[in-house]
């Protein structure tokens, strides 16, 4: 057949009908359903792994296995022409969920663990409910006592093996003084307040029971306790301290010990100074009568991140933050240092003293050391995830 006849036939073949947008989206939905079904299948295998790990007393986290898995998945991604960084982010989230699932199945809880009666004083509050879930997940008999509950705090404190004080900071010492004498000598009295010196001293004076001060370094709205941190400050009783450390770690928390003084000095920076800085930012924007919505039209990722943190701060309880800042004995020192630093920087900028500014900048760079590069890398990851959401 002559070539021109072949070309003519080709030209007269009707073009293949392209799929509509709705049809293509239907295909995406079916693929996503398959992905979710596979994740459910993976989760079922994780459940089997959890049972095996608990029987064999194998730790939940195997960092070597995780590194190998991430490296392997990155290679798979490249072969399929996908972003290796994207796949790594996805699998880190999957692994985090896997660890949380294993912790909820009590993998790290010793098989011989005894169930205790745990009373949460102030258990109707947000943090009280969070701590109640933690001990309930670990198989303990949890009871809640609050201002309006049928079970009174006094009844709960007298009957429980573990008494957790989870009330507002400025009420903590008073509640300890009232309930401490009721706690059995063989029991544990603990608190979850973000100030440690005064509560621990009050518990030691108010009871002959074992005493541990704790501070969960997270809020009650966290999606998971996996990888969150909690400070333990020993007061009295090594056995209960070890038990509490085991319980927290079994639920996926990272624990470390400090003296009450060490804790409060650190919180003067981590909480007082940072909260003060955030509140100054909010007050300044208010004084300038700034429209947050208008500024977000021009937002950079860094400004958006700062505004999210500032907005998050002011979305919460003013009573909580006033108590944190006004009950730390080092607050005056922190606020004065902040004010003096602000004045010094304002003077440098107003004089347009570039040399002084650069000297200040380099001095702080040296103090931060290698953390600046870690911060650059990790904040870039956070910015990417934040931009994806927005």
C-alpha positions in Angstrom: 0.0 0.0 0.0 1.4 3.4 -0.9 2.6 5.6 2.0 0.1 8.4 1.2 -2.8 5.9 1.7 -1.4 4.9 5.1 -1.2 8.5 6.1 -4.7 9.2 5.0 -6.1 6.3 7.0 -4.2 7.5 10.1 -5.6 11.0 9.7 -9.1 9.8 9.4 -8.9 7.6 12.6 -11.1 9.3 15.2 -9.1 10.7 18.2 -9.4 9.0 21.5 -11.9 10.7 23.8 -10.2 12.3 26.7 -11.5 11.8 30.2 -13.5 14.5 31.9 -12.2 16.2 35.1 -14.9 14.3 37.1 -13.8 11.0 35.7 -10.1 11.7 36.5 -11.0 12.7 40.0 -13.0 9.5 40.4 -9.8 7.6 39.5 -7.9 9.6 42.1 -10.6 8.7 44.7 -10.2 5.0 43.9 -6.4 5.1 44.2 -6.7 7.0 47.5 -9.1 4.4 48.8 -6.6 1.7 47.9 -3.9 3.7 49.8 -6.0 3.9 52.9 -6.8 0.2 52.7 -3.1 -0.6 52.5 -2.4 1.6 55.5 -5.1 -0.2 57.4 -3.5 -3.5 56.4 -0.1 -2.1 57.5 -1.6 -1.1 60.8 -2.9 -4.6 61.3 0.6 -5.9 60.9 1.8 -3.3 63.3 -0.6 -4.8 65.9 0.9 -8.2 65.4 4.4 -6.7 65.7 3.3 -5.0 69.0 2.2 -8.3 70.4 5.4 -10.0 69.4 7.5 -7.1 70.9 5.7 -7.2 74.2 6.2 -11.0 74.5 9.9 -10.7 73.6 10.4 -7.4 75.7 11.7 -5.6 72.6 11.7 -1.8 72.6 9.1 0.0 70.5 11.6 2.1 68.7 14.5 0.6 66.6 16.3 3.6 65.2 18.6 1.5 63.0 15.6 -0.2 61.4 14.0 3.2 60.8 17.1 4.6 59.1 17.2 1.6 56.8 13.5 1.8 56.1 13.7 5.5 55.2 16.8 5.0 53.0 15.0 2.1 51.3 11.8 4.1 50.6 13.8 7.0 49.3 15.4 4.7 46.7 12.0 3.3 45.8 10.7 6.9 45.3 13.6 7.7 42.9 12.9 4.6 40.8 9.2 5.7 40.5 10.2 9.3 39.6 8.8 10.6 42.9 10.3 13.1 45.3 12.5 11.3 47.8 12.1 14.1 50.3 8.3 13.9 50.0 8.3 10.1 50.6 10.7 10.5 53.6 8.3 13.0 55.2 5.4 10.7 54.5 7.1 7.7 56.0 8.3 9.5 59.1 4.7 10.3 59.8 3.7 6.7 59.2 6.5 5.5 61.6 5.4 8.0 64.2 1.9 6.6 63.9 3.2 3.1 64.2 5.1 3.9 67.4 2.0 5.5 68.9 -0.1 2.5 68.0 2.4 0.2 69.7 2.5 2.4 72.8 -1.3 2.3 73.0 -1.1 -1.5 72.9 1.2 -1.4 76.0 4.2 -2.9 74.3 6.7 -1.1 76.7 4.6 -2.0 79.7 6.1 -4.9 81.7 3.9 -7.9 81.7 3.9 -8.1 85.5 2.7 -4.5 85.9 0.2 -4.1 88.7 -2.9 -2.1 88.2 -3.3 0.8 90.7 -6.1 3.1 91.6 -5.2 6.5 90.3 -7.1 9.6 91.4 -6.9 12.8 89.3 -7.7 15.8 91.4 -8.9 18.4 88.9 -9.6 15.7 86.4 -12.3 17.7 84.6 -9.7 20.2 83.4 -8.0 19.8 80.1 -4.7 18.6 81.5 -6.4 16.4 84.1 -8.3 14.6 81.3 -5.1 14.2 79.4 -3.3 12.6 82.4 -6.4 10.4 83.1 -6.3 9.1 79.5 -2.6 8.3 79.9 -3.1 6.1 83.0 -6.3 4.6 81.6 -4.4 3.6 78.5 -1.9 1.7 80.7 -4.7 -0.3 82.4 -5.0 1.5 85.7 -8.3 2.2 87.5 -8.7 5.9 87.1 -11.1 8.1 89.1 -11.7 11.8 88.6 -12.5 14.2 91.4 -13.2 17.9 90.8 -15.3 20.7 92.2 -18.6 19.4 90.8 -18.0 15.6 90.8 -19.9 13.2 93.1 -16.5 11.8 94.3 -14.9 14.5 96.4 -11.2 15.3 96.2 -10.8 14.3 99.8 -12.5 10.9 99.2 -10.4 10.3 96.2 -7.1 11.3 97.9 -7.7 9.0 100.9 -8.6 6.0 98.8 -6.1 6.1 95.9 -2.7 4.5 95.4 -1.6 7.4 93.2 -2.9 10.9 93.7 -2.3 13.4 90.9 -2.8 17.1 91.6 -3.9 18.8 88.4 -5.3 22.1 89.3 -4.5 25.8 88.4 -1.0 26.8 89.4 -2.1 29.4 91.9 -4.3 26.8 93.6 -1.8 23.9 93.6 -0.1 24.5 97.0 -3.4 25.1 98.8 -4.9 21.9 97.4 -1.7 20.0 98.3 -1.9 21.3 101.9 -5.6 20.3 102.1 -5.3 16.8 100.6 -1.7 15.8 101.4 -2.5 14.6 105.0 -5.2 12.3 103.6 -2.9 10.4 101.3 -1.9 7.0 102.5 1.8 6.6 103.5 2.2 3.7 101.1 0.8 5.8 98.2 2.3 8.4 95.7 1.4 12.1 95.7 2.4 13.9 92.5 1.6 17.1 90.7 1.7 18.2 87.0 2.3 21.9 87.6 4.7 24.0 85.5 6.4 25.4 88.6 8.2 22.9 90.8 9.9 24.4 93.8 6.8 25.4 95.8 4.6 22.4 95.0 7.4 19.8 95.8 8.1 21.6 99.1 4.4 21.7 99.9 4.0 17.9 99.1 6.9 17.0 101.3 5.5 18.9 104.2 1.9 17.9 103.8 2.3 14.1 103.6 4.4 11.1 104.6 3.6 9.4 101.3 6.1 9.2 98.4 6.4 12.4 96.4 7.3 13.2 92.8 6.9 16.5 91.1 6.3 16.3 87.3 5.9 18.8 84.5 4.6 17.5 81.1 6.3 19.8 78.6 3.3 19.8 76.3 -0.3 21.0 76.3 -3.4 18.8 76.7 -4.4 19.3 73.0 -1.5 17.3 71.6 -2.7 14.6 69.1 -0.3 12.0 70.6 2.0 11.7 73.6 4.5 9.9 71.4 7.9 11.6 71.7 6.6 14.3 74.1 8.8 15.2 77.1 8.1 15.2 80.8 10.3 16.4 83.7 10.5 14.3 86.9 11.6 16.0 90.1 12.2 13.5 92.9 10.8 14.4 96.3 10.6 11.1 98.3 10.5 7.4 97.4 12.7 5.8 94.8 10.3 2.9 94.1 7.4 5.2 93.1 9.7 7.4 91.1 10.9 4.4 89.1 7.3 3.2 88.6 6.2 6.6 87.3 9.1 6.8 84.9 8.2 3.4 83.6 4.6 4.4 83.1 5.4 7.6 81.2 8.0 5.8 79.0 5.6 3.0 78.3 3.1 5.5 76.8 5.8 6.9 74.5 6.9 9.9 76.6 10.6 10.9 77.0 11.4 11.4 80.6 14.3 13.1 82.3 15.0 14.2 85.9 15.9 17.5 87.4 15.8 19.2 90.8 12.9 21.6 91.4 15.4 24.5 91.2 16.9 23.4 87.9 13.5 23.0 86.5 12.3 26.5 87.5 15.5 28.1 86.2 15.0 26.4 82.8 11.3 27.3 82.7 12.2 31.0 83.3 13.7 30.8 79.8 11.5 28.2 78.1 8.2 29.7 79.4 8.5 33.1 81.1 10.9 34.7 78.6 9.3 33.2 75.5 5.8 34.0 76.7 6.8 37.6 77.6 8.3 38.1 74.2 5.1 36.8 72.5 2.9 39.1 74.7 5.1 42.1 73.8 4.6 41.3 70.1 0.8 41.1 70.7 0.7 44.4 72.6 2.8 46.1 70.0 0.5 45.0 67.1 -2.5 46.1 69.2 -0.9 49.5 70.0 -0.2 50.0 66.3 -3.8 49.0 65.5 -2.5 46.5 62.9 -4.9 44.5 60.9 -3.6 40.9 61.1 -5.6 39.9 58.0 -4.1 42.6 55.9 -0.5 41.8 56.9 -1.1 38.1 56.0 -1.8 39.2 52.4 1.9 40.1 52.3 3.1 37.3 54.6 6.4 35.5 54.2 6.6 32.0 55.6 8.6 33.2 58.6 6.1 35.9 59.5 3.2 33.5 59.1 4.9 31.1 61.5 5.4 33.9 64.0 1.8 34.9 63.7 0.6 31.4 64.2 2.6 31.1 67.4 1.4 34.5 68.6 -2.2 33.7 67.7 -2.0 30.3 69.3 -0.8 32.0 72.5 -3.7 34.4 72.7 -6.2 31.7 71.8 -5.6 30.1 75.2 -6.3 31.0 78.9 -5.0 34.4 80.1 -5.3 32.9 83.7 -2.9 30.1 82.7 -0.2 32.4 81.3 -0.4 35.0 84.1 0.0 32.2 86.6 3.1 30.8 84.8 4.8 34.2 84.7 3.8 35.5 88.1 4.7 32.4 90.1 8.2 31.9 88.9 10.6 33.6 91.3 13.0 34.4 88.3 10.4 36.3 86.3 11.8 39.8 87.3 15.3 38.8 86.1 14.0 37.6 82.8 11.7 40.5 82.0 14.5 43.0 83.0 17.0 41.3 80.7 14.5 41.4 77.8 13.8 45.1 78.3 17.4 46.0 78.5 18.2 44.0 75.3 15.3 45.6 73.5 16.6 49.1 74.5 20.1 48.2 73.4 18.9 46.9 70.0 16.6 49.9 69.5 19.6 52.2 70.1 21.8 50.4 67.6 19.1 50.6 64.9 18.1 54.2 65.6 21.8 55.2 65.3 22.0 53.2 62.0 25.2 51.6 63.5 25.7 48.8 61.0 29.0 47.8 62.6 27.4 47.4 66.1 24.5 45.5 64.6 26.8 43.0 62.8 28.9 42.6 65.9 25.8 41.8 67.9 24.6 39.4 65.2 27.9 37.5 65.1 28.2 37.3 68.9 24.8 35.6 69.0 25.7 33.3 66.1 28.7 32.1 68.1 26.6 31.5 71.2 24.1 29.4 69.2 26.9 27.5 67.6 25.9 24.5 65.4 22.3 24.9 66.5 21.9 27.6 63.9 22.4 25.0 61.1 20.1 22.5 62.8 17.5 25.3 63.2 17.8 26.3 59.5 17.2 22.7 58.4 14.4 21.9 60.7 12.6 25.2 60.3 12.8 24.8 56.5 11.0 21.5 56.9 8.3 23.1 59.1 7.9 25.9 56.6 7.4 23.5 53.8 4.7 21.6 55.8 3.0 24.9 56.8 2.9 26.2 53.2 1.4 22.9 52.1 -1.5 23.4 54.5 -2.1 27.0 53.5 
